[in-house]
Amino acid sequence: MAIDLYASLAVISRASAAVRANGAERAAHELRIARAFVRAAKYRVVGELKELDKNRDQERSEERDGERNRIAETAYESPGYRFDFWV
């Protein structure tokens, strides 16, 4: 997702520079390419955001949370840093 956002900004910047340097008519092909890329990137980003909303890891949440709880309990019960390598 981040790479699509970054690449879209780069493509828009490049197309904007072409329009400033050459005018909209002469930069029409670059604008078409920029629109096509950004439109495709938009659909990828929106799709990835929708997947985040679905939170597909629900089936593993009990296992994951149980492990985190055991780690937290061990840390809470231990005096000081439990993994002291410099004894």
N, CA, C and O atoms as CSV, one atom per row, in Angstrom:
chain,resi,resn,atom,element,x,y,z
A,1,MET,N,N,0.828,-1.177,0.000
A,1,MET,CA,C,0.000,0.000,0.000
A,1,MET,C,C,0.881,1.252,0.000
A,1,MET,O,O,0.648,2.178,-0.778
A,2,ALA,N,N,1.877,1.278,0.861
A,2,ALA,CA,C,2.734,2.457,0.954
A,2,ALA,C,C,3.464,2.714,-0.356
A,2,ALA,O,O,3.630,3.865,-0.760
A,3,ILE,N,N,3.900,1.652,-1.020
A,3,ILE,CA,C,4.626,1.845,-2.276
A,3,ILE,C,C,3.712,2.425,-3.349
A,3,ILE,O,O,4.155,3.229,-4.169
A,4,ASP,N,N,2.436,2.024,-3.352
A,4,ASP,CA,C,1.487,2.599,-4.314
A,4,ASP,C,C,1.275,4.084,-4.050
A,4,ASP,O,O,1.182,4.873,-4.990
A,5,LEU,N,N,1.198,4.468,-2.789
A,5,LEU,CA,C,1.033,5.883,-2.459
A,5,LEU,C,C,2.273,6.676,-2.875
A,5,LEU,O,O,2.167,7.749,-3.470
A,6,TYR,N,N,3.439,6.137,-2.554
A,6,TYR,CA,C,4.698,6.804,-2.908
A,6,TYR,C,C,4.841,6.918,-4.431
A,6,TYR,O,O,5.168,7.984,-4.953
A,7,ALA,N,N,4.595,5.822,-5.126
A,7,ALA,CA,C,4.729,5.833,-6.581
A,7,ALA,C,C,3.716,6.784,-7.218
A,7,ALA,O,O,4.031,7.456,-8.200
A,8,SER,N,N,2.514,6.844,-6.671
A,8,SER,CA,C,1.502,7.766,-7.206
A,8,SER,C,C,1.959,9.211,-7.067
A,8,SER,O,O,1.786,10.017,-7.982
A,9,LEU,N,N,2.543,9.531,-5.919
A,9,LEU,CA,C,3.057,10.898,-5.743
A,9,LEU,C,C,4.168,11.209,-6.738
A,9,LEU,O,O,4.240,12.314,-7.275
A,10,ALA,N,N,5.031,10.229,-6.980
A,10,ALA,CA,C,6.114,10.432,-7.939
A,10,ALA,C,C,5.566,10.621,-9.350
A,10,ALA,O,O,6.038,11.484,-10.090
A,11,VAL,N,N,4.579,9.822,-9.723
A,11,VAL,CA,C,3.986,9.918,-11.060
A,11,VAL,C,C,3.274,11.258,-11.231
A,11,VAL,O,O,3.398,11.901,-12.274
A,12,ILE,N,N,2.532,11.676,-10.215
A,12,ILE,CA,C,1.834,12.962,-10.278
A,12,ILE,C,C,2.839,14.107,-10.368
A,12,ILE,O,O,2.632,15.062,-11.117
A,13,SER,N,N,3.920,14.010,-9.608
A,13,SER,CA,C,4.955,15.039,-9.648
A,13,SER,C,C,5.568,15.135,-11.037
A,13,SER,O,O,5.767,16.228,-11.567
A,14,ARG,N,N,5.862,13.985,-11.616
A,14,ARG,CA,C,6.458,13.951,-12.956
A,14,ARG,C,C,5.501,14.540,-13.994
A,14,ARG,O,O,5.916,15.327,-14.844
A,15,ALA,N,N,4.235,14.164,-13.925
A,15,ALA,CA,C,3.251,14.679,-14.882
A,15,ALA,C,C,3.048,16.178,-14.694
A,15,ALA,O,O,2.919,16.917,-15.670
A,16,SER,N,N,3.020,16.624,-13.452
A,16,SER,CA,C,2.863,18.064,-13.181
A,16,SER,C,C,4.041,18.853,-13.745
A,16,SER,O,O,3.859,19.924,-14.323
A,17,ALA,N,N,5.238,18.323,-13.574
A,17,ALA,CA,C,6.431,18.988,-14.109
A,17,ALA,C,C,6.371,19.045,-15.630
A,17,ALA,O,O,6.761,20.050,-16.226
A,18,ALA,N,N,5.890,17.984,-16.262
A,18,ALA,CA,C,5.778,17.974,-17.721
A,18,ALA,C,C,4.776,19.020,-18.197
A,18,ALA,O,O,5.001,19.691,-19.204
A,19,VAL,N,N,3.671,19.155,-17.472
A,19,VAL,CA,C,2.666,20.162,-17.844
A,19,VAL,C,C,3.240,21.564,-17.681
A,19,VAL,O,O,3.047,22.419,-18.546
A,20,ARG,N,N,3.946,21.806,-16.577
A,20,ARG,CA,C,4.548,23.130,-16.357
A,20,ARG,C,C,5.586,23.448,-17.436
A,20,ARG,O,O,5.670,24.579,-17.915
A,21,ALA,N,N,6.359,22.456,-17.802
A,21,ALA,CA,C,7.443,22.693,-18.765
A,21,ALA,C,C,6.945,22.785,-20.201
A,21,ALA,O,O,7.450,23.589,-20.985
A,22,ASN,N,N,5.953,21.963,-20.551
A,22,ASN,CA,C,5.565,21.843,-21.959
A,22,ASN,C,C,4.126,22.232,-22.265
A,22,ASN,O,O,3.744,22.324,-23.431
A,23,GLY,N,N,3.339,22.459,-21.246
A,23,GLY,CA,C,1.924,22.748,-21.460
A,23,GLY,C,C,1.120,21.458,-21.488
A,23,GLY,O,O,1.660,20.383,-21.748
A,24,ALA,N,N,-0.170,21.572,-21.218
A,24,ALA,CA,C,-1.047,20.404,-21.104
A,24,ALA,C,C,-1.156,19.627,-22.414
A,24,ALA,O,O,-1.194,18.397,-22.404
A,25,GLU,N,N,-1.205,20.331,-23.533
A,25,GLU,CA,C,-1.352,19.640,-24.826
A,25,GLU,C,C,-0.156,18.757,-25.137
A,25,GLU,O,O,-0.316,17.603,-25.537
A,26,ARG,N,N,1.039,19.298,-24.954
A,26,ARG,CA,C,2.248,18.526,-25.275
A,26,ARG,C,C,2.527,17.437,-24.248
A,26,ARG,O,O,3.249,16.484,-24.538
A,27,ALA,N,N,1.960,17.569,-23.049
A,27,ALA,CA,C,2.162,16.570,-21.999
A,27,ALA,C,C,0.964,15.629,-21.879
A,27,ALA,O,O,0.825,14.921,-20.881
A,28,ALA,N,N,0.105,15.621,-22.890
A,28,ALA,CA,C,-1.132,14.826,-22.824
A,28,ALA,C,C,-0.851,13.340,-22.610
A,28,ALA,O,O,-1.554,12.684,-21.841
A,29,HIS,N,N,0.161,12.808,-23.277
A,29,HIS,CA,C,0.464,11.383,-23.136
A,29,HIS,C,C,0.931,11.074,-21.709
A,29,HIS,O,O,0.531,10.065,-21.128
A,30,GLU,N,N,1.776,11.943,-21.148
A,30,GLU,CA,C,2.225,11.735,-19.766
A,30,GLU,C,C,1.052,11.837,-18.787
A,30,GLU,O,O,0.994,11.098,-17.804
A,31,LEU,N,N,0.132,12.741,-19.056
A,31,LEU,CA,C,-1.052,12.852,-18.208
A,31,LEU,C,C,-1.916,11.594,-18.290
A,31,LEU,O,O,-2.445,11.136,-17.278
A,32,ARG,N,N,-2.059,11.041,-19.489
A,32,ARG,CA,C,-2.833,9.797,-19.649
A,32,ARG,C,C,-2.197,8.659,-18.863
A,32,ARG,O,O,-2.889,7.901,-18.182
A,33,ILE,N,N,-0.879,8.546,-18.961
A,33,ILE,CA,C,-0.168,7.501,-18.227
A,33,ILE,C,C,-0.331,7.714,-16.719
A,33,ILE,O,O,-0.573,6.763,-15.974
A,34,ALA,N,N,-0.198,8.962,-16.279
A,34,ALA,CA,C,-0.330,9.263,-14.853
A,34,ALA,C,C,-1.732,8.919,-14.353
A,34,ALA,O,O,-1.883,8.305,-13.297
A,35,ARG,N,N,-2.751,9.310,-15.107
A,35,ARG,CA,C,-4.132,8.995,-14.698
A,35,ARG,C,C,-4.345,7.485,-14.621
A,35,ARG,O,O,-4.961,6.993,-13.676
A,36,ALA,N,N,-3.847,6.762,-15.595
A,36,ALA,CA,C,-4.025,5.304,-15.605
A,36,ALA,C,C,-3.321,4.663,-14.415
A,36,ALA,O,O,-3.884,3.785,-13.760
A,37,PHE,N,N,-2.098,5.093,-14.132
A,37,PHE,CA,C,-1.360,4.502,-13.013
A,37,PHE,C,C,-2.031,4.817,-11.688
A,37,PHE,O,O,-2.238,3.927,-10.863
A,38,VAL,N,N,-2.375,6.094,-11.481
A,38,VAL,CA,C,-2.965,6.501,-10.202
A,38,VAL,C,C,-4.331,5.835,-10.005
A,38,VAL,O,O,-4.678,5.460,-8.885
A,39,ARG,N,N,-5.094,5.687,-11.062
A,39,ARG,CA,C,-6.393,5.009,-10.950
A,39,ARG,C,C,-6.203,3.556,-10.523
A,39,ARG,O,O,-6.919,3.070,-9.648
A,40,ALA,N,N,-5.254,2.866,-11.126
A,40,ALA,CA,C,-4.994,1.468,-10.756
A,40,ALA,C,C,-4.468,1.374,-9.325
A,40,ALA,O,O,-4.855,0.479,-8.574
A,41,ALA,N,N,-3.588,2.296,-8.953
A,41,ALA,CA,C,-3.044,2.304,-7.592
A,41,ALA,C,C,-4.154,2.572,-6.578
A,41,ALA,O,O,-4.161,1.995,-5.491
A,42,LYS,N,N,-5.079,3.440,-6.933
A,42,LYS,CA,C,-6.199,3.755,-6.034
A,42,LYS,C,C,-6.995,2.496,-5.719
A,42,LYS,O,O,-7.339,2.248,-4.564
A,43,TYR,N,N,-7.288,1.699,-6.747
A,43,TYR,CA,C,-8.058,0.469,-6.515
A,43,TYR,C,C,-7.283,-0.526,-5.656
A,43,TYR,O,O,-7.874,-1.220,-4.829
A,44,ARG,N,N,-5.971,-0.601,-5.845
A,44,ARG,CA,C,-5.170,-1.492,-4.999
A,44,ARG,C,C,-5.174,-1.027,-3.549
A,44,ARG,O,O,-5.333,-1.831,-2.630
A,45,VAL,N,N,-4.996,0.287,-3.349
A,45,VAL,CA,C,-4.961,0.823,-1.988
A,45,VAL,C,C,-6.319,0.649,-1.304
A,45,VAL,O,O,-6.384,0.221,-0.152
A,46,VAL,N,N,-7.391,0.977,-2.005
A,46,VAL,CA,C,-8.730,0.821,-1.424
A,46,VAL,C,C,-8.985,-0.640,-1.088
A,46,VAL,O,O,-9.552,-0.942,-0.037
A,47,GLY,N,N,-8.577,-1.550,-1.963
A,47,GLY,CA,C,-8.743,-2.981,-1.693
A,47,GLY,C,C,-7.983,-3.415,-0.460
A,47,GLY,O,O,-8.497,-4.186,0.351
A,48,GLU,N,N,-6.765,-2.927,-0.310
A,48,GLU,CA,C,-5.975,-3.283,0.867
A,48,GLU,C,C,-6.572,-2.700,2.140
A,48,GLU,O,O,-6.541,-3.347,3.187
A,49,LEU,N,N,-7.118,-1.485,2.065
A,49,LEU,CA,C,-7.762,-0.892,3.234
A,49,LEU,C,C,-9.012,-1.671,3.633
A,49,LEU,O,O,-9.290,-1.842,4.820
A,50,LYS,N,N,-9.756,-2.139,2.646
A,50,LYS,CA,C,-10.942,-2.949,2.948
A,50,LYS,C,C,-10.546,-4.260,3.621
A,50,LYS,O,O,-11.234,-4.725,4.530
A,51,GLU,N,N,-9.450,-4.850,3.183
A,51,GLU,CA,C,-8.970,-6.081,3.810
A,51,GLU,C,C,-8.577,-5.829,5.264
A,51,GLU,O,O,-8.808,-6.679,6.125
A,52,LEU,N,N,-7.987,-4.671,5.541
A,52,LEU,CA,C,-7.646,-4.337,6.922
A,52,LEU,C,C,-8.905,-4.229,7.775
A,52,LEU,O,O,-8.919,-4.660,8.928
A,53,ASP,N,N,-9.964,-3.651,7.203
A,53,ASP,CA,C,-11.223,-3.524,7.936
A,53,ASP,C,C,-11.830,-4.877,8.273
A,53,ASP,O,O,-12.478,-5.024,9.309
A,54,LYS,N,N,-11.627,-5.862,7.413
A,54,LYS,CA,C,-12.200,-7.193,7.643
A,54,LYS,C,C,-11.500,-7.923,8.778
A,54,LYS,O,O,-12.064,-8.841,9.374
A,55,ASN,N,N,-10.264,-7.513,9.079
A,55,ASN,CA,C,-9.479,-8.121,10.154
A,55,ASN,C,C,-9.511,-9.643,10.029
A,55,ASN,O,O,-10.068,-10.333,10.882
A,56,ARG,N,N,-8.923,-10.145,8.983
A,56,ARG,CA,C,-8.965,-11.569,8.664
A,56,ARG,C,C,-8.274,-12.473,9.680
A,56,ARG,O,O,-8.403,-13.695,9.606
A,57,ASP,N,N,-7.554,-11.896,10.613
A,57,ASP,CA,C,-6.865,-12.757,11.567
A,57,ASP,C,C,-7.706,-13.033,12.817
A,57,ASP,O,O,-7.155,-13.427,13.845
A,58,GLN,N,N,-9.008,-12.838,12.752
A,58,GLN,CA,C,-9.891,-13.103,13.887
A,58,GLN,C,C,-9.771,-14.543,14.368
A,58,GLN,O,O,-9.784,-14.801,15.572
A,59,GLU,N,N,-9.654,-15.482,13.431
A,59,GLU,CA,C,-9.594,-16.891,13.826
A,59,GLU,C,C,-8.336,-17.204,14.641
A,59,GLU,O,O,-8.317,-18.184,15.387
A,60,ARG,N,N,-7.297,-16.397,14.512
A,60,ARG,CA,C,-6.066,-16.618,15.267
A,60,ARG,C,C,-5.969,-15.716,16.491
A,60,ARG,O,O,-4.993,-15.797,17.237
A,61,SER,N,N,-6.956,-14.865,16.711
A,61,SER,CA,C,-6.844,-13.873,17.778
A,61,SER,C,C,-6.781,-14.514,19.158
A,61,SER,O,O,-6.031,-14.042,20.013
A,62,GLU,N,N,-7.547,-15.577,19.402
A,62,GLU,CA,C,-7.510,-16.222,20.720
A,62,GLU,C,C,-6.135,-16.814,20.999
A,62,GLU,O,O,-5.597,-16.667,22.096
A,63,GLU,N,N,-5.573,-17.483,20.000
A,63,GLU,CA,C,-4.234,-18.059,20.157
A,63,GLU,C,C,-3.201,-16.971,20.393
A,63,GLU,O,O,-2.361,-17.078,21.286
A,64,ARG,N,N,-3.270,-15.930,19.589
A,64,ARG,CA,C,-2.315,-14.826,19.693
A,64,ARG,C,C,-2.466,-14.098,21.029
A,64,ARG,O,O,-1.476,-13.814,21.703
A,65,ASP,N,N,-3.708,-13.799,21.406
A,65,ASP,CA,C,-3.932,-13.084,22.657
A,65,ASP,C,C,-3.556,-13.930,23.857
A,65,ASP,O,O,-3.039,-13.408,24.844
A,66,GLY,N,N,-3.809,-15.235,23.786
A,66,GLY,CA,C,-3.410,-16.116,24.879
A,66,GLY,C,C,-1.908,-16.117,25.073
A,66,GLY,O,O,-1.422,-16.093,26.204
A,67,GLU,N,N,-1.175,-16.145,23.980
A,67,GLU,CA,C,0.293,-16.111,24.056
A,67,GLU,C,C,0.774,-14.784,24.631
A,67,GLU,O,O,1.676,-14.756,25.468
A,68,ARG,N,N,0.180,-13.703,24.191
A,68,ARG,CA,C,0.547,-12.382,24.719
A,68,ARG,C,C,0.228,-12.298,26.210
A,68,ARG,O,O,1.011,-11.744,26.982
A,69,ASN,N,N,-0.907,-12.842,26.613
A,69,ASN,CA,C,-1.264,-12.822,28.037
A,69,ASN,C,C,-0.259,-13.613,28.868
A,69,ASN,O,O,0.124,-13.180,29.955
A,70,ARG,N,N,0.170,-14.772,28.365
A,70,ARG,CA,C,1.163,-15.567,29.097
A,70,ARG,C,C,2.492,-14.811,29.217
A,70,ARG,O,O,3.134,-14.848,30.266
A,71,ILE,N,N,2.895,-14.138,28.159
A,71,ILE,CA,C,4.124,-13.340,28.192
A,71,ILE,C,C,3.985,-12.215,29.211
A,71,ILE,O,O,4.895,-11.974,30.004
A,72,ALA,N,N,2.844,-11.527,29.190
A,72,ALA,CA,C,2.622,-10.418,30.125
A,72,ALA,C,C,2.619,-10.909,31.570
A,72,ALA,O,O,3.199,-10.271,32.449
A,73,GLU,N,N,1.968,-12.037,31.809
A,73,GLU,CA,C,1.933,-12.580,33.179
A,73,GLU,C,C,3.330,-12.946,33.669
A,73,GLU,O,O,3.678,-12.674,34.818
A,74,THR,N,N,4.129,-13.559,32.804
A,74,THR,CA,C,5.493,-13.918,33.172
A,74,THR,C,C,6.313,-12.667,33.486
A,74,THR,O,O,7.065,-12.648,34.460
A,75,ALA,N,N,6.174,-11.642,32.681
A,75,ALA,CA,C,6.906,-10.392,32.904
A,75,ALA,C,C,6.459,-9.735,34.208
A,75,ALA,O,O,7.284,-9.200,34.948
A,76,TYR,N,N,5.167,-9.773,34.489
A,76,TYR,CA,C,4.643,-9.149,35.699
A,76,TYR,C,C,5.120,-9.874,36.952
A,76,TYR,O,O,5.415,-9.243,37.966
A,77,GLU,N,N,5.192,-11.187,36.880
A,77,GLU,CA,C,5.572,-11.985,38.044
A,77,GLU,C,C,7.079,-11.997,38.287
A,77,GLU,O,O,7.515,-12.310,39.395
A,78,SER,N,N,7.860,-11.672,37.307
A,78,SER,CA,C,9.319,-11.733,37.430
A,78,SER,C,C,9.871,-10.469,38.070
A,78,SER,O,O,9.482,-9.363,37.695
A,79,PRO,N,N,10.786,-10.625,39.042
A,79,PRO,CA,C,11.429,-9.438,39.602
A,79,PRO,C,C,12.525,-8.961,38.635
A,79,PRO,O,O,13.423,-9.728,38.289
A,80,GLY,N,N,12.451,-7.738,38.215
A,80,GLY,CA,C,13.466,-7.205,37.308
A,80,GLY,C,C,13.344,-7.786,35.906
A,80,GLY,O,O,12.297,-8.294,35.507
A,81,TYR,N,N,14.439,-7.695,35.180
A,81,TYR,CA,C,14.477,-8.193,33.801
A,81,TYR,C,C,14.727,-9.691,33.811
A,81,TYR,O,O,15.754,-10.151,34.311
A,82,ARG,N,N,13.796,-10.447,33.263
A,82,ARG,CA,C,13.839,-11.907,33.336
A,82,ARG,C,C,15.000,-12.507,32.546
A,82,ARG,O,O,15.509,-13.561,32.926
A,83,PHE,N,N,15.425,-11.877,31.476
A,83,PHE,CA,C,16.450,-12.443,30.601
A,83,PHE,C,C,17.763,-11.701,30.787
A,83,PHE,O,O,18.272,-11.061,29.867
A,84,ASP,N,N,18.283,-11.798,31.964
A,84,ASP,CA,C,19.507,-11.085,32.290
A,84,ASP,C,C,20.711,-11.845,31.747
A,84,ASP,O,O,21.079,-12.891,32.282
A,85,PHE,N,N,21.320,-11.332,30.699
A,85,PHE,CA,C,22.467,-11.987,30.063
A,85,PHE,C,C,23.786,-11.587,30.706
A,85,PHE,O,O,24.790,-12.282,30.552
A,86,TRP,N,N,23.788,-10.481,31.420
A,86,TRP,CA,C,25.025,-9.962,31.999
A,86,TRP,C,C,25.028,-10.177,33.530
A,86,TRP,O,O,25.026,-9.223,34.308
A,87,VAL,N,N,25.033,-11.431,33.922
A,87,VAL,CA,C,24.993,-11.775,35.344
A,87,VAL,C,C,26.374,-11.705,35.942
A,87,VAL,O,O,26.544,-11.961,37.134
